[in-house]
Amino acid sequence: MLRSSRLTLVLISSALVLGACKKKQPVAVAPTPTPTPAERVPERTTPRATPVDTMAAYNEKVSAARMRLLETIFFEYDADELRDDARTALDAKIAILNANPGLRIRVAGHCDERGSDEYNIALGRRRAEAAKRYLTDRGIDAARIETSSFGRERPAVQGTTEEAWSRNRRDEFEITAGGETLKPAS
């Protein structure tokens, strides 16, 4: 009996050892069917981020708006009618003034050295008033614009040539209020 129990023990242990060494079958994964062209869903594309204005870019726009607002306009000899280039410059100022309702400006009229002091003061005033009238006729509140005249007292260019005189027949613009919060036009 001892012998048969030993034999049984050997058979059982052999079965256990052989069973433990048996290779495991890999688990079969069902293949994913590829969709037909009609079933394919378009790939999602991530929309590109639109460039966001950095503070430096915004400051450049503000600086450009300030320069545009302060841009000088020029006049013909002995005239207070606005030239085409002056109207274009004033149109750009309108956009900035509309974007900044708290902004106030001063328009100062200037003349060349020819003519009497009284005449040039009056002509400078008419030139400043012409710019103001253009702005107010296009919706800018007249209370936001003051005018002054310096006649020939403050020439931009010294000289007695037509080139010098043409640079002195001008309106200059100055920000009197609201410049610290200036925003660029849209």
Secondary structure, 3 states (H helix, E strand, C coil): CHHHHHHHHHHHHHHHHHHHHCCCCCCCCCCCCCCCCCCCCCCCCCCCCCCCCCHHHHHHHHHHHHHHHCCCEECCCCCCCCCHHHHHHHHHHHHHHHHCCCCEEEEEEECCCCCCHHHHHHHHHHHHHHHHHHHHHCCCCHHHEEEEEEECCCCCCCCCCHHHHHHHCEEEEEEEECHHHCCCCC
